[in-house]
Amino acid sequence: MRPGPASLKSLLGIPCLIACFMLLSACGTAQRPAPSRPNYSYGQEIRDLRTMPQNLESYLGSDRNQPILSRSEAASAMSKWNTRFFSSWHMSKPSISRKEAELMLKRKARGWKNGRSQWQDHEWQAMRSNAGMNSWPNTNAKGITIRSANLREMPTTEGRYSEPTSNPRENPFDLFQYSRLPMGMPVLLCHKSRDGRWYYAETPLASGWIAANDLAIVSDSFADAWEGAAKAAFIEENIPLAGGRTGEIGVVLPSAGANAVMIPTRDSQGYAAMKAVQVPGGSTASMPMTMTPANVASLGNKMIGQKYGWGGMLGLRDCSSMTRDLMTPFGIWLPRNSQAQARAGNQISLSGLSGASAKERAVLAQGVPFASLLTLKGHVTFYVGSYKGRPVILHDLWGIRVDEGPGEDDRLIIGRVVVTGMTPGAELPNLHNNSTIGDRFHSLTILGGSPR
């Protein structure tokens, strides 16, 4: 029997999400009672970004075209990816309890909707009423995302911020946002809101609310055909598809022959159908793509410079969605959050090592370039090799904690995918506690089995 998605608490790693907002470096802003706003500094650059090549080809060695995984390891990884990706379709009923599903709904209103107004209890009561949890679960059907879809903590498109936020691009931390689901992801539809505009769904990544117009109901015949087809993984970004959809790295669809894929659509009855569309040559690869340093570097280079977005909000990536999407074409399954990703391979503890220098030596000795994660609480990075004798990482870095005055919560914002060393910002004279993320890495994780 294939396993179904884990429970809400285990998938979301609630403590890890909270830790992300307390992180001194990257994956979030500190959650504050508001209305005061942290003093974010934009436009400055740290030394690593001036001195280290922002091109992953600079870190390739003589083994650039050598497979990192053996054939058997690659096949095993791909089998695990398939099992996990399609797990929602192999559940006989929801695994989430009503208590878990309505956890946020039962709380009192909190946070800000925008730059002017806070959430009010009567507004949350309206969402509670619309959710209709007394009839949980009122649905039990296979579904699929017909476009990129947001997985939400509450059945609303409005945001929840810890401080007044008139421009989400300057503070991309909507606390209602769990994750962004790629087009073509299998889900289990568990419950439909009273107004019919939202489904609560279990997905391979997490569970939450999805807008009904982003979904279609899946028949058994559709599911069998979709799951059984050869897979095409996108290896380019922003590839135009039919109906305003786009393909990007992390999206996997059935192959429809040379330079063509099947996309999911919805018929007039709400059921999923397939449509073949042409794609530019070289925009997809048969899955799993051969995992070589050069192939991984090619995909990673397409992400460098992209802006940060918590939980995939605004169609962007955060640290863990960057690593997950990067590994998808190679058939390496990674969970939603950073701490779960640290357990997704051969995990080597760095916690017993004192200081960043000792951890750098361990990474150089035991890490596999282009096949390893480095993780601290609330943040995950991707190890790509060395530069001038020191480890190099690729990561989606929100910012670096600095001190500007007593009691201030300040950050130097990077806000994009970058290449740095393990101690970004070490040269800053006002670095908070004179500490970098290099001091706090706790795990080195080798992905895909026992890479060569």
Solvent accessible surface area in square Angstrom, and as a share of the most:
residue,aa,sasa,rsa
1,M,233,1.04
2,R,102,0.37
3,P,81,0.51
4,G,30,0.29
5,P,6,0.04
6,A,40,0.31
7,S,41,0.27
8,L,6,0.03
9,K,112,0.48
10,S,65,0.42
11,L,15,0.08
12,L,6,0.03
13,G,12,0.11
14,I,54,0.27
15,P,99,0.62
16,C,28,0.17
17,L,36,0.18
18,I,100,0.51
19,A,25,0.20
20,C,5,0.03
21,F,13,0.05
22,M,109,0.49
23,L,11,0.05
24,L,39,0.20
25,S,4,0.03
26,A,0,0.00
27,C,2,0.01
28,G,0,0.00
29,T,2,0.01
30,A,11,0.09
31,Q,82,0.36
32,R,57,0.21
33,P,130,0.82
34,A,18,0.14
35,P,93,0.58
36,S,65,0.42
37,R,97,0.35
38,P,6,0.04
39,N,75,0.38
40,Y,24,0.09
41,S,26,0.17
42,Y,106,0.40
43,G,75,0.72
44,Q,101,0.45
45,E,71,0.32
46,I,0,0.00
47,R,109,0.40
48,D,21,0.11
49,L,23,0.12
50,R,156,0.57
51,T,75,0.43
52,M,19,0.08
53,P,43,0.27
54,Q,61,0.27
55,N,67,0.35
56,L,1,0.00
57,E,92,0.41
58,S,61,0.40
59,Y,18,0.07
60,L,27,0.13
61,G,45,0.43
62,S,125,0.81
63,D,75,0.39
64,R,94,0.34
65,N,106,0.54
66,Q,109,0.48
67,P,51,0.32
68,I,8,0.04
69,L,10,0.05
70,S,24,0.16
71,R,224,0.82
72,S,82,0.53
73,E,37,0.17
74,A,27,0.21
75,A,63,0.49
76,S,53,0.34
77,A,11,0.08
78,M,18,0.08
79,S,66,0.43
80,K,137,0.58
81,W,5,0.02
82,N,43,0.22
83,T,41,0.24
84,R,48,0.17
85,F,9,0.04
86,F,0,0.00
87,S,0,0.00
88,S,0,0.00
89,W,10,0.03
90,H,74,0.33
91,M,29,0.13
92,S,102,0.66
93,K,139,0.59
94,P,20,0.13
95,S,62,0.40
96,I,7,0.03
97,S,52,0.34
98,R,98,0.36
99,K,158,0.67
100,E,30,0.13
101,A,8,0.06
102,E,17,0.08
103,L,58,0.29
104,M,13,0.06
105,L,4,0.02
106,K,141,0.60
107,R,84,0.31
108,K,162,0.69
109,A,24,0.18
110,R,102,0.37
111,G,19,0.18
112,W,28,0.10
113,K,35,0.15
114,N,39,0.20
115,G,24,0.23
116,R,195,0.71
117,S,43,0.28
118,Q,83,0.37
119,W,19,0.07
120,Q,86,0.38
121,D,79,0.41
122,H,131,0.58
123,E,40,0.18
124,W,0,0.00
125,Q,93,0.41
126,A,61,0.48
127,M,19,0.09
128,R,65,0.24
129,S,50,0.32
130,N,32,0.17
131,A,0,0.00
132,G,7,0.07
133,M,12,0.05
134,N,120,0.62
135,S,62,0.40
136,W,33,0.12
137,P,66,0.41
138,N,73,0.38
139,T,31,0.18
140,N,81,0.42
141,A,27,0.21
142,K,53,0.23
143,G,0,0.00
144,I,0,0.00
145,T,0,0.00
146,I,3,0.02
147,R,82,0.30
148,S,46,0.30
149,A,2,0.01
150,N,66,0.34
151,L,0,0.00
152,R,13,0.05
153,E,30,0.13
154,M,0,0.00
155,P,7,0.05
156,T,17,0.10
157,T,111,0.65
158,E,81,0.36
159,G,10,0.09
160,R,14,0.05
161,Y,11,0.04
162,S,15,0.09
163,E,0,0.00
164,P,29,0.18
165,T,5,0.03
166,S,95,0.61
167,N,66,0.34
168,P,44,0.27
169,R,138,0.50
170,E,82,0.37
171,N,2,0.01
172,P,2,0.01
173,F,4,0.02
174,D,8,0.04
175,L,21,0.10
176,F,0,0.00
177,Q,5,0.02
178,Y,28,0.11
179,S,1,0.01
180,R,41,0.15
181,L,0,0.00
182,P,24,0.15
183,M,4,0.02
184,G,0,0.00
185,M,5,0.02
186,P,0,0.00
187,V,0,0.00
188,L,4,0.02
189,L,1,0.00
190,C,0,0.00
191,H,0,0.00
192,K,76,0.32
193,S,5,0.03
194,R,164,0.60
195,D,72,0.37
196,G,26,0.25
197,R,163,0.60
198,W,18,0.06
199,Y,19,0.07
200,Y,6,0.02
201,A,0,0.00
202,E,0,0.00
203,T,0,0.00
204,P,2,0.01
205,L,2,0.01
206,A,0,0.00
207,S,0,0.00
208,G,0,0.00
209,W,0,0.00
210,I,0,0.00
211,A,21,0.16
212,A,20,0.16
213,N,92,0.47
214,D,21,0.11
215,L,3,0.02
216,A,2,0.02
217,I,46,0.24
218,V,9,0.05
219,S,47,0.30
220,D,97,0.50
221,S,85,0.55
222,F,14,0.06
223,A,5,0.04
224,D,105,0.54
225,A,54,0.42
226,W,3,0.01
227,E,36,0.16
228,G,68,0.66
229,A,31,0.24
230,A,74,0.57
231,K,19,0.08
232,A,7,0.05
233,A,1,0.01
234,F,0,0.00
235,I,21,0.11
236,E,57,0.25
237,E,32,0.14
238,N,112,0.57
239,I,18,0.09
240,P,99,0.63
241,L,19,0.09
242,A,26,0.20
243,G,70,0.67
244,G,77,0.74
245,R,31,0.11
246,T,59,0.34
247,G,0,0.00
248,E,21,0.10
249,I,1,0.00
250,G,9,0.09
251,V,2,0.01
252,V,5,0.03
253,L,1,0.00
254,P,3,0.02
255,S,42,0.27
256,A,39,0.30
257,G,47,0.45
258,A,94,0.73
259,N,74,0.38
260,A,9,0.07
261,V,0,0.00
262,M,39,0.17
263,I,0,0.00
264,P,0,0.00
265,T,30,0.17
266,R,94,0.34
267,D,65,0.34
268,S,112,0.72
269,Q,140,0.62
270,G,19,0.18
271,Y,98,0.37
272,A,15,0.11
273,A,40,0.31
274,M,63,0.28
275,K,99,0.42
276,A,62,0.48
277,V,16,0.09
278,Q,133,0.59
279,V,8,0.05
280,P,72,0.45
281,G,59,0.56
282,G,51,0.49
283,S,2,0.01
284,T,31,0.18
285,A,21,0.17
286,S,94,0.60
287,M,20,0.09
288,P,53,0.33
289,M,34,0.15
290,T,76,0.44
291,M,9,0.04
292,T,10,0.06
293,P,9,0.05
294,A,18,0.14
295,N,41,0.21
296,V,0,0.00
297,A,0,0.00
298,S,44,0.29
299,L,1,0.01
300,G,0,0.00
301,N,44,0.22
302,K,64,0.27
303,M,0,0.00
304,I,38,0.19
305,G,40,0.39
306,Q,54,0.24
307,K,127,0.54
308,Y,5,0.02
309,G,0,0.00
310,W,13,0.05
311,G,1,0.01
312,G,1,0.01
313,M,12,0.05
314,L,72,0.36
315,G,47,0.45
316,L,37,0.18
317,R,13,0.05
318,D,2,0.01
319,C,3,0.02
320,S,4,0.02
321,S,8,0.05
322,M,0,0.00
323,T,0,0.00
324,R,20,0.07
325,D,18,0.10
326,L,0,0.00
327,M,0,0.00
328,T,10,0.06
329,P,0,0.00
330,F,2,0.01
331,G,0,0.00
332,I,8,0.04
333,W,42,0.15
334,L,0,0.00
335,P,30,0.19
336,R,10,0.04
337,N,8,0.04
338,S,7,0.05
339,Q,19,0.09
340,A,15,0.11
341,Q,0,0.00
342,A,1,0.01
343,R,155,0.57
344,A,38,0.29
345,G,31,0.30
346,N,87,0.44
347,Q,81,0.36
348,I,38,0.19
349,S,80,0.51
350,L,1,0.00
351,S,78,0.50
352,G,79,0.76
353,L,67,0.34
354,S,103,0.66
355,G,31,0.30
356,A,15,0.12
357,S,71,0.46
358,A,17,0.13
359,K,10,0.04
360,E,13,0.06
361,R,154,0.56
362,A,13,0.10
363,V,0,0.00
364,L,73,0.37
365,A,86,0.67
366,Q,87,0.39
367,G,13,0.13
368,V,26,0.15
369,P,55,0.35
370,F,2,0.01
371,A,0,0.00
372,S,0,0.00
373,L,0,0.00
374,L,0,0.00
375,T,0,0.00
376,L,1,0.01
377,K,140,0.59
378,G,3,0.03
379,H,0,0.00
380,V,0,0.00
381,T,0,0.00
382,F,1,0.00
383,Y,6,0.02
384,V,0,0.00
385,G,5,0.05
386,S,55,0.35
387,Y,61,0.23
388,K,173,0.73
389,G,57,0.55
390,R,125,0.46
391,P,2,0.01
392,V,1,0.00
393,I,0,0.00
394,L,0,0.00
395,H,0,0.00
396,D,0,0.00
397,L,0,0.00
398,W,7,0.02
399,G,0,0.00
400,I,8,0.04
401,R,46,0.17
402,V,5,0.03
403,D,56,0.29
404,E,100,0.45
405,G,28,0.27
406,P,143,0.90
407,G,87,0.84
408,E,87,0.39
409,D,13,0.07
410,D,1,0.01
411,R,0,0.00
412,L,5,0.03
413,I,9,0.04
414,I,9,0.05
415,G,12,0.12
416,R,67,0.24
417,V,1,0.01
418,V,2,0.01
419,V,0,0.00
420,T,0,0.00
421,G,11,0.11
422,M,1,0.00
423,T,21,0.12
424,P,3,0.02
425,G,0,0.00
426,A,44,0.34
427,E,57,0.26
428,L,29,0.14
429,P,135,0.85
430,N,46,0.23
431,L,14,0.07
432,H,36,0.16
433,N,112,0.58
434,N,129,0.66
435,S,26,0.17
436,T,12,0.07
437,I,4,0.02
438,G,0,0.00
439,D,57,0.29
440,R,68,0.25
441,F,0,0.00
442,H,43,0.19
443,S,3,0.02
444,L,0,0.00
445,T,0,0.00
446,I,9,0.05
447,L,0,0.00
448,G,14,0.13
449,G,44,0.43
450,S,86,0.55
451,P,18,0.11
452,R,181,0.66
